[in-house]
Amino acid sequence: MDVGHIILGRSWLYDKDVTIYGRSNMCQFEHEGKKIKLLPREPKDESSKPKPTTVKKTNSISLITAKDLVKT
């Protein structure tokens, strides 16, 4: 079963004589004398989103002695 069958209904595809193009991911049919093409949405522009800042990780370990702990 295809997603188009669930969203549009399988009977709708046959009633409208829909042509499905797999490579271009497009559906085409005729409605009231006009040819209609259903195309996928364009991908969102990722450059407009602020990029998350990365925290620099260090491999060093900070140790404190018992004497230093008592002093603080």
N, C-alpha and C positions, 0 to 999 in steps of 0.2 A: 504494500500500500504506500502511496506517495503522499507527501504533505499536502499537495494540491487537492487530493481526494478528500482529505479531512476538512480543509478550510473551505473549499468551494462546493464540495459534495460531488460524488462521482456522477450522479445523474445530471448535474449541471454541466459537467464537462461534455457529456454526450448530447444533451439538449442544444447546447450552443456550438457544437462541433468544434471544440477547442483543439488547436494544434499546439503540441508541447515540443519545444526545441531544447534538447538536453545540453548541448554545448554552450549555448548562450544563456541558458537558464531563463527562457522566456516563454510565455504563453500568448497565443494570438487567436482571436475570434472576431466574428462580425456581430455587431449589435446595432439595430435600427439603421442599417446601411453603412455604418462606419466601421472601419477596422480598428480594433482595440488591441494594444500590446500591453501585457503585464510584465514589467521588468523588475529585477531585484533592486533594492535600495543601494545607493552609492555608499561606500565605506565612510565612516566618520573621519574627519580630519584630526589626526592625533597631534598635530603641531600646535593646535590652539589650546590643548590641555596643559596645565602646568605640570612639569615633570617632578616626580617626588625626589626629594633630596636623599642622598644615600649617606649613611653613617659609616665612617671609615672604621673598620675593625682592626684591632691590634691583637697580636698574639702574645703580648706580655701580660704578666700577672702582677698586680700590686699586692705586696704582703706587708703586714704590719706586725711588729713584735708585741709581745705581752707588755713590755715596759712602756712602749709608745702608747699602747691602749690605756694603760693606767694613768699616764700623764695627761691624756686628753680627757 
